[in-house]
């Protein structure tokens, strides 16, 4: 994991350091207006902390579909606050 967001950067392309096969980059947290559902299922606009994630990986070792599922799982867990357990990819 690399945290280029600590310097205020929104997004970047992290570089893999050998012998690693992948690296996850986290951008800066910024407040943005987003559409969310209220308790009645209606769409409403709310202010939420948002962050860009980027994943660089060695395609010779990691299939792109697996990498996409991994990044989607990270996104879902951050949004839900579910930090325990296996990824089950």
N, C-alpha and C positions, 0 to 999 in steps of 0.2 A: 504494500500500500504506500502511495505517496500522497502527501497533502499539500498540493500547490495552492489550495484555497487559503492556507494560513497566511499567505502573502497578499490576499485579496483578489487573487486571480480567479475568474469565473470558470474557465476551462482551459485545458492544455492537452497535449498528447504525451503521456509518459513513455519513457524509453526503457526497454527491458535491459537489465544488467545481467550478463551471463554469470552463472549458469541458470538463472531463473527462466521460467517459461511464460510468465505473464506478470502484469502489474496493473493494479487498480488505482486510478487517480480520483481524488475528491476535490471538487471546487469549493469556492467560498459560499457560505450560506447567505442568501439575500431574501428579503421579504418581497413577495409578489402577490398580485391578485389572482386567485384561481377559482374555478367553479367547483363547488362541493354540494353534496346533498344534505338537506336538513333532516330532522327526525321524521318528517312527513314524506320524504322522498322528492321534495321540490329542489330544483337547482337554485343556488344562491352564490353570491360572490363573497369570498373571505380572503383575509390576508394570511398567507402561510410562508414558512421558511422553505426555500427551494434551493437545490444544489445539483450541479451537473456531476455525473459520474462518467468516467471514461475507462475503457479496458483495452490494454494493448497485450497481445499474446502472440506466441510463435505458432503460426498456422501449420507448421510441419509437425507439431506435437499436439495441438488442441484444435478440434473441429470447430468451425465457426458457429454451428448450431448449439453446441454444448456451451460455448462462451456466451452466446446470447441468452441461453436459459439461466446461466450463472448470474449474469448482470440483471436479468429480470427478477431473479430470486432475491438478490441484494436489494433492489428497488422496493419490492413488495415487503420485505422484512423491515426496512427503514420506515416505510409508510405505516405499517401496522404496529411497529414497536415490538416485533417478535424476534428476539435476539438469541433464543435458545434452540437446541436441537440440530439435527443434521439437515443438509440442504436437499438430499434425496434427488439429485439430478440424474 
